[in-house]
Amino acid sequence: MAEPLRAFRVRGRGSPHKFGLAAGSLRGLLRKGCRLLQREAVVEAAQKLLTDERAPRRQRLLADLIHNLSENILAEDKEEDEKWFEGLESRFKNKSSYMRYSCESRIRSYMKEVSSFISNVHPKARDEYKRITDLMAGKLKSVKYNGCYFDRREEEEAARLCTTEGWFSCQGPFDRDDCPCKHSINPYSNRESRILFSTWNLDHIIEKKRAVVPELAEAVKTQDGREVNWEYFYQLLFTVDNLKLVHIACHKKTNHNLSCDKTKIYRRRKHNHRIS
């Protein structure tokens, strides 16, 4: 026979709030009390989260999370989330293929800038500059223009800038190791986020226009029999060795005042020693 219910008033340790509940046994009282007080703790934690001095930043994070959770993040094919593909060419059949293309387009534009700089190179050095840019273009083609950076399906974790669900985190301004505002976005979640992600920058830490490309042109001009280490410049121009994904608010357009490593501009030539 069940124990008759009795009324109790309980409160958590250090809390002024009391709660009423009914239980027929000590075990039932403990179970219900723990459940109730645990819920109260969650509410208090949420209130604290939204009322401390960093509340605006946290509110934005929570709002972004809630917004994205309401969307079809895990959908990959066009048939599963047709709205996401609105405004895109019909050749894109899944989200990852478009995101990969989006990254490839950025890298291709960098390659185009490097190649077009040849008009600023000393006339006698242009053939060598063209030879080096051709080598860079060939390497980029072999790695599919590093489109893997934006592809959530990329199996190698180190080769992509997002999680397997498609979340990207801002890596912060060029002069910081992280993002002070904790910006994040999931362009796979909905059409609006996909469009907004296009405003994020793949920013060169050592600047492309101010430092890297002019240094490459100078290296070709003054190589004086030395071999230009084109792969070093390739890493600076097209890879995450020198690229950071940054939210538009973290993209500082001021002079970075950073230069290439002078010890890496040229590589030692291999000498064939004749044995007599």
N, C-alpha and C positions, 0 to 999 in steps of 0.2 A: 504493500500500500504506500502511495506517495506521501511524503511529508507535507504537512500544510505549509503554505507560503507565509512568510513573515516579512514585514517591511524593515528595511535597513537604510541608514544614511552613511555614505562613505566619501572619503576624499583622499587625494593623493598626498604623498609626503611633501610638506612644504607648500601645499596649495591651499588657499582659503576657500575654494569652491567645494561645496558638498553636493552629492548626487543621491537620489533615492532609487532603490531597486528592491525587488522582492526575490527571496530565495527560500528553499525548503530545507537546506542543509548547509553546513559549513563549506563543504566542497563546492556546492552550487554558488554560494556567496563569493568564494574566492574566484571561481571561474568567471562569473558575471562582472565582478568588480575589476578584475584584471583587464577584461575586454573593454569595459567602459573607460577606465583610466588610461588605457593605451590609446584609445581614440582621442581622448582629451589631449594627450601628449602630442599627437600628430597635429591637432588643431593649433596648439600653442606653438609648435615648431613652424607651422605655416605662417602664423601671425608674425612671429619673430623674423622669418625670412623676408616678409614684405614691409617690415617697419624699421629695420635697422638702417644705418647710414648708407648702405649700398643698395637700398631698395629699388631705385630706378633701373639700375643695371640688371638686377635679378628679376624684376618684373618683365623686362624685355626678354630675358632668357626664357622665362616661363611662358610668355606670350608666344615666342617663336616656337617653342616646343609644342604647345597646345595646338598652334596653327598647323604645324607639320604633321602632328599625330592624327589630325582629322582628315588628312589626305591619303592618297593611295601610293605611299612611298615604295612599297615592295613590288608594285606592278612594274613590269619591264617591257612587255610588248604593247604595240599600239592598240591592239584590240582590247587590252585591259584598262587603258587610260587614254582614250582618244583626245580628251581635252588638253592633255599635256602637250600633244603634238600640233595643236592649232598654230598656224603660221609658219610651220616648217615644211621643207620640201618633202614630197611623197616618198622619196627614196629611203627615208629613215623609218625603219620598222621597229626599232626598240630604243629605249632611252640611252643605254650605254653607247650605242653606235653614234648617236648625235653628240653626246658629251665628249666622246673620243675625238670626233670631228672638230668640236669646238676648241679643244686644246691644240689639235694639229694646226688649226687656222692661226692661232696665236703664234705658234712656233714658226710657221711658214712666213708670217709677216716679219718676224725678227730676221729670218734668213734673207728676205727680200731687202730689208734695210741694210744688212751687211754687204750684200752684193752690189747694191746701188751706190755704195760709198766709193766705189772704184774711181769715180770721176774726181774724187778729192785726193787720190793716191798719186804720188810722183810718177810721171809718165814711164820712167825706166823701170819702175817696180810693179807696174800694173799686171804684167803677165804672171808674175809670181803671186800677186794678190789674187788674181783670177784662179790660179791653180789651187790655192789654199781654200778659197770659197767653194770651189768645185768639190774638193775633198770633204768639206763640211756638209755640203748638200747631199753628197753620196751617203755619208754616215747617217744623216738625219732620215734619209729615205729608208735605209736599212732598219732603223728602229721605229719606223712609222711616225716620225716627227714627235716622239714622246707623248703620243695621245693617251698612253696608259695613265698619265697623271690624273686625268679626270674620269677614268673608267672604273666604276666600282666593281666590275667583274674581273678586273686584273687579279690574277692569282697571287702574284708576288706583292706582299704587303708594302715593301719598301719602294715599289715602283709606282704607287698611287698616292694621291694626296687626300684621299677620303676613306671613310670606313666602308665596309661591305654593304651598308645600307645607303651610302651616298652622302654622309655628313662630311662637310668641309669645315675646318676651323681656320680662322685668320691666324697667320704666323707673326703678325705684328709688324711695326715699321722697320725699316732697314737697320736702325740703330738700337733695336731692342730684341731680346731673345724670345719674347712672347707678346701676345695681344693684351693690352691693358684693359680692354673692354670685353674680352672673351666673345668676340663676334663669331658666329657660326651660321651655316646655311645648308639646306639640303635641296639642291636644284632638281633632284629626282622626284621631289614630293608633289609639286604642282607647277602649272605654267608660269604663275607669277614669280615663284622662286627661281625658275629656270631663267627667266628674263632678267631678274635682279642679279643673278650670279654673273651675268655678262659685264657688270660694272666692277666686279672684283678684278684686281690686277695681279698678273704674274710679274712682280717687280724685281728688277736687277739690283742686287745689293751694291756691287761695283757697277756703276751705271754704264749702260750699253753705248749711248750716244756721246757722253762726256768723257768716258774713260776707255772702255774695252776696244771699241772699233778704231778710234784714233790711235790707240797703242798698237793695235795689229798693223795698221797702215805704216806707222813709224818703224815697227820691227822689220817689216818687209823692205822698207827703204834703206835701213841701216844695217842689214844683216851681215854684210861684209864677209861673205863666205860661211857664215854660221847658218844653222838650220832652224827656222822658226818652229817653235813648238805649237803647231796649230791646234793640237788636241787640247791644250790648256785653254786656248781662247774658245774653243768649242764648248768646253765645260762651263765657262763663264757666261756664254751667250745663250745656251740652249738647255741647260740642265739645272736641277734643283741644288747643285753645288753653289749656284749664285742666284737662284730664283726663289722668291718668297711669294706665297699666295696671300694677298692682303685685301681686306675690306677697304672700300673707297675712303673711309674716314681715317684709315691708318696709312694711306698712300701719301707719303711726304714727297712733294715735288721740288723740294729745295736741293741744292747741290750736296751730294753725299760726301764729297771730299775724300773719296776712296780711290785707290789706284791699283793697278795690276801688280802682282808679285814679280819684281824685276829678275829674280833668280829662276823664274819659270818661263820666261819669254822665249828663250832659245834652249835647244837641247843639244847635248853633245853628239857630234857625228861619230859613227862607228868607223874605226880604222882597221884595215886589214894588215896585219903584221906578217911580213914574209919571213919564213924561216930558212936561213941559209945553211 
